[in-house]
Every structure is written in structure tokens, then in C-alpha cells.
Amino acid sequence: MSLYHHPTNLLKALAEWEQNGLLRKLPEAVPEIDFYSNDYLGFSRLGLLYRKLQEGIIHDQSNKPDALVNDGANSSRMVSGNSHVIEEAEKQIAMFHHAQAALIFNSGYDANLGLLSAVPQKTDLIICDEFANASIQDGIRLSQATHYRFKHNDLEDLETLIHRHQKNFDNVFVVVESVYALDGDTAPLLELADICQDTKNIFLIVDEAHAIGVFGKQGRGLCNALSIEKNCFARVYTFGKAMGSHGAAIVGSEMLRNYLINFSRSFIYTSALPQSSIEAIKHAYQLLIETNQKDLLHQNIAYFYTKGAALKNCIKSQSAIHTMMIGSNEQLDKIGQELVKHKVHARMIKSPHVKSGTERIRFCIHAYNTKAEIDLLVNVLSNFR
Ligand SMILES: Cc1ncc(COP(=O)(O)O)c(C=O)c1O
């Protein structure tokens, strides 16, 4: 018998995916021409955050020789993992996002899991957009509340579900992303805010993972850009995308923060982020304020749409994420090979991850993409119009 012994269903699942050309492999660590990372502002790729952190450490060390020596959190925030540094960062995050309070989680996945599994109760209803991220779906699965999905960005469908079911539940939680990760389209947040404002027991939860750094004053997000921050019960900001670091924060009321500290299992039963991660988050917020990376990003998005005006089947978006419908896995493979030949990296979204016939190529524009890189992307895509 070999050293490693596996249940046969693991082997079967892998073999099946391989046979259908769906087996995923970890890609090259640093793509040469990057149209697929979520580092929209280049905080990570350009070393902006790294340099800012270095400056911070040098500055700190001149005051406190032991700064960052005890970096590890070593336990949950509920035990010895809490610190003034984290609490101070949370106050700054809350202030930046115009909320009463913020609570840092180890990732966006943990934040959504911890929020949705803890807040809605057995007597509540969750209605989420059908395209909501896996972390939202998993949080809902862990919740005891009843749940339904409404058709993507379809307000009529949402209102039908609310009117049909609201009377049977204590509270209704409507969960959306401000920018959808798949196609980069935005949620109708103004209308959603209206719907949720009309009734006392409807609460709006917005995941701003792909909007922070991209929309709003100094990158505060789409809720800020549309002035609906105060209409949200909770907002989730993740730091692994435009912020170039790691972790996430849920912002809302002081009472929500207190509730999550007491009942959110993905907050309680895990070691806190190390101090270096908290420093990175704080410095990323500083970069949002001090740099003009967001303007460069939007200039590049505008340049892409000028150059690619003739591209058919391109779903237009104002965010950093864009998609072009291709329609079959075979055609996607052909484009993929062509892009790799030119050292261009984008994501191929195949069926069954999306419905057959809606296979698409997804590419992210960044502040650091050069005009020549965008020209190259458009040229390759043009051959497949
Ligand atoms: C909308 C959305 N929310 C949450 C997450 C999870 O964030 P994190 O990568 O910080 O776990 C993602 C990640 O892809 C996402 O797209």
C-alpha cells in the first residue's frame, strides 16, 4: 500500500474534471502582463505598500526600539490577540467609512461567514443576489434563517420575494455586492436603499470587496459614491484586492460590532491577524488618501473602452472588472492560448462554473497597466470578435 491512501471519490472527482478539461492548476505566481489580479491600484505590484510599511517601521523604531518585535497575534482577539494597534485601526476604518464602528476579520471570507451565520436568526429571512460571492453563500448556509435568492440585479424579483414572504418573518436581510466579482457590474444600490428604507424590519448588507479603492471619495466605495452609507445595516470591506494587503472589516453600528464580538464564530474561534497585517491595512488606507492611483485606474479603464470600442460582446462596466462573452469552452481555450503566447494573463470562466453558452473571459484593468499592454489585449480580443 502506498504511503498516502485516499477515498476513491477524491480520485474520481479529479479524474472527471481532468477528462472535461476543467482541472484547475495554480497559475504562475507573478504574471508578466497582468489583467487578472485584483490589485487594481498596484499597491502590491508596484511595491507602494511595501515601501510605505518600511518607512513606517523605520519611523516607529526611532521611537520604540521593540516595535513589531512581538508580531504574531498568538491567539484569538478574545484571549491575548487583541491590541491597541488593532482597536486604533478599527476606529480609523470606521471614521473613513463614515460608520460608528468597525471590526476586523482575518479575511473577507471570514467576515461574510461570521456576519451571515451570526446575525440572521431562525425567525428571519435572508434574500441574496444569485451571483453573490461564495463567502456570502457559505455564511447563509451556516445561518439558521430561511433564505431565497433573487435574480441577479432584478429589483422586481426581489420585491416579489419580499412581499410574498416578509409577513412570515421577524426581519429580512437583503444581501448584495456593490460590484459583482464575475462581470464587474454594479448593484442598483440607490433603489435597494429605498426598498430597505421603506420598512423597519428590512436590513441592507453590502459587500464592497471590489468597490473599495475604485469608487467613492478617496476610494471609500460605491455606497459612499452614492451617499447610501447610512442606509446600510452592515458593509464589508476587504483588504486583499485594491488594498494590496489582507483581511477585512465589517462596518456598522457599535451594537453590531459588540454583537459580532460575542456571537460571530469566525471572529471568536481563530487567531487574530498579526500586527504586521494590521500595519499594512493602516498604511493601505493612507495610500488611498495620498496617491492618485484611483485616477490612473479610471484613465486606463477609459482608454480600454476607447481602444476596444469595436469589441463585440464586451459587458461594459465602470469598475476594474470587465468581461467578454465567448460562448464555448473550446473557443475560450483558443483565446487562452493566444493570450499566453503574448504573456497576457486573464481569467477564463468556463462552464459549468457559468451556464453553458455564457462562457466568458474576465479581465481586470489596473492603474499600472501600460497603454501598450491594453493595446495588446484589445488586439488579441479583436481576433475573436
Ligand atoms: C465579493 C467578495 N466578497 C468576499 C470575498 C472574500 O474576500 P477575501 O479574499 O478577503 O477572503 C471575495 C473574494 O473573492 C469577493 O469577491
The ligand as a Tripos MOL2 file, in Angstrom:
@<TRIPOS>MOLECULE
LIG
   16    16     1     0     0
SMALL
NO_CHARGES

@<TRIPOS>ATOM
      1 C1        -17.4210   39.8960   -3.2360 C.3       1 LIG1
      2 C2        -16.3810   39.1860   -2.4270 C.ar      1 LIG1
      3 N1        -16.5150   39.1390   -1.0860 N.ar      1 LIG1
      4 C3        -15.6180   38.4970   -0.3210 C.ar      1 LIG1
      5 C4        -14.5130   37.8970   -0.8680 C.ar      1 LIG1
      6 C5        -13.5350   37.2020    0.0110 C.3       1 LIG1
      7 O1        -12.5240   38.1060    0.3610 O.3       1 LIG1
      8 P1        -11.1090   37.5880    0.8600 P.3       1 LIG1
      9 O2        -10.3050   37.3120   -0.3590 O.co2     1 LIG1
     10 O3        -10.5680   38.6990    1.6820 O.co2     1 LIG1
     11 O4        -11.3520   36.3440    1.6540 O.co2     1 LIG1
     12 C6        -14.3200   37.9250   -2.2440 C.ar      1 LIG1
     13 C7        -13.1450   37.2690   -2.8300 C.2       1 LIG1
     14 O5        -13.0120   36.9390   -3.9350 O.2       1 LIG1
     15 C8        -15.2790   38.5870   -3.0570 C.ar      1 LIG1
     16 O6        -15.1460   38.6480   -4.3830 O.3       1 LIG1
@<TRIPOS>BOND
     1     1     2 1
     2     2     3 ar
     3     2    15 ar
     4     3     4 ar
     5     4     5 ar
     6     5     6 1
     7     5    12 ar
     8     6     7 1
     9     7     8 1
    10     8     9 2
    11     8    10 1
    12     8    11 1
    13    12    13 1
    14    12    15 ar
    15    13    14 2
    16    15    16 1
@<TRIPOS>SUBSTRUCTURE
     1 LIG1         1 GROUP 0 **** ****
